[in-house]
Amino acid sequence: MSSRSGSTREYESSDQSPGRSASPPVPESSETEAEGLIFYHMDLYGSKERFDIFPEEPSGQGDRSLGDTRRESALSSEKFQRSQEVGYDLEKEVTELAKMYGLDEDREKELELLGEHLEMVQSRWPPALTEKAGSQVSVHNASKSSSPVKDQSQSTKQQGLPGEASQDEDQSKARAEDEAESHTWSREGLSSGMLDEWSSQAVSEEEEAADVFCSTCKIPIRAFDKLFGEHKDHEVAQLPSAVESEKEEIHKNMCKLEEQIAQMENFATHLEEIFITVEENFGRQEQNFEVHYNDAVQVLAQKYEEQLEALGEEKRQKLEALYGQLISCGEHLDTCKELTDTTQELCLENDKAEFMKAAVTMVDRLEEFLKREVDLELSTLPDFEERVIDFSEVEQLMNSINTIPAPCAPVINPQAPNAATGTSLRVCWGLFSDDTVECYQLCYKPVSNERRSDEQTEHTLKVKETYCTITNLLPNTQYEFWVSALNASGISPPSERAVYVTAPSPPVIKSKKIRSCENAALVCWESRDINPVDSYMVELSKLTDEENGNSITESIVGIPNCEVLIHLQPTQSYRICVRALNLGGSSERSEPVLIHTTGTYFCLNEDTAHPLLAILDDGFTIACDELENPECDLPVYDNSFTRSIAILGSLIPFPGKHYWEVEVEEDTEYRIGVAFENTPRHGYLGANNSSWCMRHIITPSRHKYEFLHSGMTPDVRITVPPRRIGILLDYENCRLSFFNADIAQHLYAFNSHFQHYVHPCFALETPGILRIHTGIAIPPWTALP
């Protein structure tokens, strides 16, 4: 719309421009008209040709004279001449504009587009826009129908004005160019406007379509398609919920992907460590092989030298033996030769006497010499012994090339914080050497002063890593650990021994001994471990929404004993747990207890109860069936009442105001009030200066009420017997008040300075029942002036 109206305004202003021709346009040929719409220049409605194109002019506009028309024609001719004088080239400008906007190439496509979508655009455009488009089409049709008349008028004009033929021809040419430009711009404005509206309408429909999500096809669709389209039987969901669901699914997948990435990164890191380990092991093995090879070569060289030396010694011994035997043989030959020579000389002796003398001696010598054994065997053989070299040591060295030495002793680490639970311990150690280790041997035993064999039994585990988690241990118990490293060559010496301790067992909260008021609570518990713990930690959670379980958690640490006084906020609910701590870490949480700060809570102390007084299952109702012999022979505790059938409640150790109520029966005699911890157990409540109580007695004439302290009572008459008695203890104002809770009536108030915290006290003087109600908010009518 804006494009079309802008074009119209431009042409209206061009009527007044001196540089633009005012001649009426010449219509295009019938072939061009059949292709689309034609819009005429606005100057058409002010020219003299108007009467020929629109012969059926309304009466209001048909009174113009022929002279006026001719004057306008002359004026137009004058404007055209002035434009020619200034050198204005209209045809060139039209051509440039057509090229600038691409109209010369897209004209046929635009006409086809307009013909196909004209009906669709008219159905989607607003009524005003449709009427404008219809008016433009009407103008086009009127222009087409009047084109023959116009041609005839132009022909008549040319025949009637022969002197102006040349000028009319120039004007006709200019009008044709002006009309072409007007037609092109008008068509461009209409088509662009229609396309813009159609595109915006399509975009709006597309935006409208994305309102539901088809879970079957997994695509966003229109709600219309769900009701009447192809997605009618499909399951759909709201688009925002589908987007949130898809985002959540993507988030889960991203978390899984991140976990896989982390696992792969850890695995890659492990592979890098293994790669480095392989390189280090190769270097160590190469060095070990070189050392063992050198040792083997050295042993072989030593063996060679030893064998060569032994062989030389054997040679020397053989030669010496043969040489000695050769010397002896030579000496024997010399003796034989000398005897032979001497015997021959003796035989040549002529003197018989001399011969006989010499012959006897010679015979003796010969006999003696011949008696000698002549050793004709060799003292040694020329062959040498075959020496076998002992290669066992070399073989041992060669075999040890592929082995590694036994590792050094590992170093066990001291216990790390929070490395233990009640039944398990995580022990870590390290090996500060390059020794190759196949596994570790971890030994442990409990540390105990008692010498029982079952507790001193040593346990042994074999692990591959430098850490181990030992389970099935005793809570809060010390264990002694030591570790050794093993490989194919043997086992290392054990490490230094280290003592580890398991975490404690969860404490047990004594729910019956918990006391609380509007701004504090006293929590008591007990440890289940034999060995002492280092400290305790109390975790309290203020319940902000009990249905949804939302809570705000706080912790109180460093508690040395088994009780703690906690300051709380009024009218709140708290969940309280306790943990025990030692060097090994913290225990698991104890079973939680709920504490409400709407009023004062206390329990009955069973250790102080008289043997004839029974506490019912709810823990807040006391009863007595018989009173014939209060001083009975039943077993009693050291802290129990022996004469009065009474019982004390838990100590109320909180400053401020505390309120509770006692439900009584009209025919029951009783005493209720407060007492110090050291009140006499063999006396009556209110009969001493350590207790304050209200007493109910039934006389033949009336119900009598006494308010006793040190055995004294004021003269107070109560006309309405109370069935539910409220007791208000005010430590700050040193006051103990009694009320008839049913009618909000104040009965009596003791004004006394309580030097210590007191206990609620209750007693029965006749068989009956007392029901105690705690945790009640202080009623507003208890305020005294």
Secondary structure as UniProt FT lines:
FT   HELIX           2..14
FT   TURN            18..19
FT   HELIX           30..33
FT   TURN            34..35
FT   HELIX           42..46
FT   TURN            48..49
FT   HELIX           50..53
FT   TURN            59..61
FT   HELIX           66..85
FT   TURN            86..87
FT   HELIX           90..101
FT   HELIX           103..124
FT   HELIX           127..160
FT   HELIX           162..164
FT   HELIX           165..209
FT   TURN            210..211
FT   STRAND          212..214
FT   TURN            215..218
FT   STRAND          219..221
FT   HELIX           223..228
FT   TURN            230..233
FT   STRAND          236..238
FT   HELIX           239..347
FT   HELIX           352..371
FT   HELIX           392..399
FT   HELIX           400..402
FT   STRAND          411..412
FT   TURN            417..418
FT   STRAND          425..430
FT   STRAND          439..446
FT   TURN            453..455
FT   STRAND          459..463
FT   STRAND          467..470
FT   TURN            475..476
FT   STRAND          478..487
FT   TURN            488..489
FT   STRAND          490..491
FT   STRAND          498..501
FT   STRAND          508..509
FT   HELIX           511..513
FT   STRAND          515..516
FT   STRAND          520..526
FT   STRAND          535..545
FT   TURN            546..549
FT   STRAND          550..559
FT   STRAND          563..567
FT   TURN            570..571
FT   STRAND          573..582
FT   TURN            583..584
FT   STRAND          585..586
FT   STRAND          593..596
FT   TURN            597..598
FT   HELIX           606..608
FT   TURN            611..612
FT   STRAND          614..615
FT   TURN            617..618
FT   STRAND          621..624
FT   TURN            638..639
FT   STRAND          646..649
FT   STRAND          657..663
FT   TURN            666..667
FT   STRAND          670..675
FT   TURN            677..678
FT   TURN            681..682
FT   TURN            685..686
FT   TURN            689..690
FT   STRAND          691..698
FT   STRAND          703..709
FT   TURN            710..711
FT   STRAND          724..730
FT   TURN            731..734
FT   STRAND          735..740
FT   TURN            741..744
FT   STRAND          745..751
FT   STRAND          759..764
FT   STRAND          768..773
FT   HELIX           780..782
//
